Amino acid sequence: MKNFEKVKEVLIDAIDCEAEDVKLDASLKDDLDVDSLDAVELNMALEEEFGVDIPDEALFAMKTVGDIVKYLDENVK
């Protein structure tokens, strides 16, 4: 989970959540109140920060902060 701290920073900036709420098992929808507009903004911020394209189907499959980190750990060189 090498990208967790960077993902945490992006989440805090993109969706204006509290740092203590960003945990690997935090649900994007239930714990962090990410709606569809937030998801689009978060996706753009993650793509810019990590220099990777995240397909919509991959984005919609991500339910927790850990899912994002796992995807980035597997897809960012």
C-alpha positions as CSV (number, residue, x, y, z in Angstrom):
1,M,0.0,0.0,0.0
2,K,2.8,2.3,-1.0
3,N,0.5,5.0,-2.4
4,F,-1.8,5.4,0.6
5,E,-0.3,8.7,1.9
6,K,-0.4,10.4,-1.5
7,V,-4.0,9.1,-2.1
8,K,-5.0,10.5,1.3
9,E,-3.7,13.9,0.3
10,V,-5.5,13.8,-3.0
11,L,-8.8,12.8,-1.3
12,I,-8.5,15.6,1.3
13,D,-7.9,18.2,-1.4
14,A,-10.4,16.8,-4.0
15,I,-13.4,16.1,-1.8
16,D,-12.7,18.2,1.3
17,C,-12.8,15.4,3.8
18,E,-11.1,15.1,7.2
19,A,-7.7,13.4,7.3
20,E,-8.8,11.2,10.2
21,D,-11.7,9.8,8.1
22,V,-9.4,8.6,5.3
23,K,-8.5,5.0,6.2
24,L,-7.9,2.0,3.9
25,D,-11.3,0.4,4.8
26,A,-13.2,3.7,4.6
27,S,-16.2,3.5,2.2
28,L,-16.0,6.2,-0.4
29,K,-19.8,6.6,-0.4
30,D,-20.8,5.8,3.2
31,D,-17.8,7.1,5.2
32,L,-16.5,9.9,2.9
33,D,-19.8,11.0,1.3
34,V,-18.4,10.8,-2.3
35,D,-21.2,11.4,-4.8
36,S,-20.9,11.1,-8.6
37,L,-19.6,14.7,-9.1
38,D,-17.0,14.1,-6.3
39,A,-16.0,10.9,-8.1
40,V,-15.3,12.7,-11.3
41,E,-13.2,15.3,-9.6
42,L,-11.4,12.7,-7.6
43,N,-10.7,10.7,-10.7
44,M,-9.2,13.7,-12.5
45,A,-7.1,14.6,-9.4
46,L,-5.8,11.0,-9.1
47,E,-5.0,10.8,-12.8
48,E,-3.1,14.1,-12.7
49,E,-1.2,13.2,-9.5
50,F,-0.2,9.7,-10.5
51,G,0.1,10.2,-14.3
52,V,-2.3,7.3,-15.0
53,D,-5.6,6.9,-16.9
54,I,-8.3,5.4,-14.7
55,P,-11.1,3.9,-16.9
56,D,-14.6,4.6,-15.8
57,E,-15.3,0.9,-15.1
58,A,-12.3,0.7,-12.8
59,L,-13.4,3.9,-11.0
60,F,-16.9,2.6,-10.4
61,A,-15.6,-0.7,-9.1
62,M,-13.7,1.2,-6.4
63,K,-15.7,1.2,-3.2
64,T,-13.1,1.9,-0.5
65,V,-9.9,4.0,-0.1
66,G,-8.0,0.7,-0.1
67,D,-9.5,-0.2,-3.6
68,I,-8.0,3.1,-5.0
69,V,-4.6,2.4,-3.4
70,K,-4.6,-1.2,-4.6
71,Y,-5.5,-0.1,-8.2
72,L,-2.7,2.6,-8.2
73,D,-0.2,0.2,-6.6
74,E,-0.9,-2.2,-9.5
75,N,-1.0,0.3,-12.3
76,V,1.5,3.1,-11.6
77,K,5.0,2.3,-12.6
